[in-house]
Amino acid sequence: MRPECRQEALFGLYDGAVSVTGFVAGLVIHHAAPATIAVGGLGGAVAAAVSMGTGEMEKAEGSARSRLPVASAMAGATLGGSVAVVWPFFAFGRSLATWVATACCVAVALLIAHVKSRSPAVRGHGPRSYLRSLLVFGLAVGATLLVVGLIPASA
């Protein structure tokens, strides 16, 4: 994968997982049915992927043909990060799905850390690069959950 595609794919994976986690958490906190969480989350996942992919096409310079690989990497990774959080609600009850979705978030964070640890900019930092990626991802998800948790049920 080209470096610019890899960079945008990591950004999309991160964005998809964090943004849809907030959406899913809001529904879980307010006791939505798993089917509602699944369908709503999938809609959010598709919207996030389309938004990030088209945004990447619009931001870049050059021909559409030259921008398409990077935009596709962004869209596909955003969808992947989003669906990682949503799919458990299609398969399990709310409690188990929440635990599986949490594990999927950790897996996304570890994947991001692994890919970043192989890049020349952070190669050689070993476990520190993993810990940093996990910490940043955890803080982003935590801040999202904190804000979502403040939304009253009557909203």
C-alpha positions, 0 to 999 in steps of 0.5 A: 500500500502506498504511504499516503493510502496507508496514512489515510486508511489509518485515519479512516479506521480511527475515525470510523471506530471512534465516531460510531462508538459514540453513536452506539454508546448513546443508544446502549446507555439509553437502553435501545434494542440491539436491532436498533443499535445495529441498524442505526450503527450501520447507517452511521458507518455507511454515512461516515465512510461516504463522508470521509471518502468524498471529503478525501476526494475533495481535499486532494489536488490532481485528477480524480483518477490520482485521488481515487486510491487514497479516497478509497482507502479512507472510505474502506477503512472508515467503514471497517472501523465503524463496522467493527463496533456495530457488527456485534449488535447484529449477532448478540444481545445488548450486554454481550454485544457491548463487550464484544464491541469493546474488544473490537475497539481494542483490536482496532487500536492494536491494529493501528498501533501495529501498522504505525510501529512498522512505519519508518517514523516510529520504527524502533520505539517498540512497545512505546508506540503501541502504548501511545496508540492505545492511550490516544485511542482510549482517550478519544473513545473515553472523551466520546463516551463521557460526552455521550453519557451526559445526554439526558434520556429525554433528549 
